[in-house]
């Protein structure tokens, strides 16, 4: 059926105005498709979110905030609204997926938040970074408030350091026990053994 004029859905007025779907009484919240392959979501009279797709370029989603103050905005909140939170619950996940050579949708990387401590007033969090290895997603790095843990025997690497074509790597010999290395409170060069 063709839509035109006003619709009434469960008591809420919805106006159809050309390419704009008006969702509230004062007409400042709407969905508009006035540009080919692009959708605008207007909230409070402002285009807060746009989605666009091009078969020759890329698909984009943009979130806008029309504020001139110093607050961090716009915000994307992934909220796990649990009535019984526990330490080390997994929170939201940001996943980066694409096809493999056989056309299978594969997660190549993801970021997951966890609640290390949910005690009111003592909340602590952790951020887990995953990357794919040999066909499965593996925990790579875990960020805490006071440390960074490497899980996959990673090295620190400076690629083409200081404008050269040389790569510099910091690594550990295979340990035989837990080790702690403390750099001195001094300026100078760290001495190396041969």
C-alpha angles and dihedrals in degrees: 000000000000118000121218139148119002128348126193115213115181091329095311117118116231118187122202109208111173105287095352126092106202112205107184141043098255091048095232096116116064150129116242132190100181095135123060113263092000133105126195123200109203118198121180091353095306130104095242098169134023130186122194136174132193124182090211099042127020147296116255137186116193128188118199133195117191097207126129097197130094098258120124102255148194096040128199107201121191102194125191100197099199121170091204109036118185135192112276096018111156114244130192123337129214107201130191109205137176138151125281123220091279094052095256115146104242133187105228097175139001142178119216129185121215133190105232092179125014097181109132109256093012100064116157129184140196133201119215122202117201130187131180119259125177092346100313134084112252132192104252109170135007121202120205130173092260106026149020118230123203113206106180104055090265125178128213108246132188106201117214089346122212095358095307130117090241125109120212122205132195113200143154128243111237104287124228093195141004109297134197123192116194120194114219124250091253145094118246146076124310110237117232129207119228 
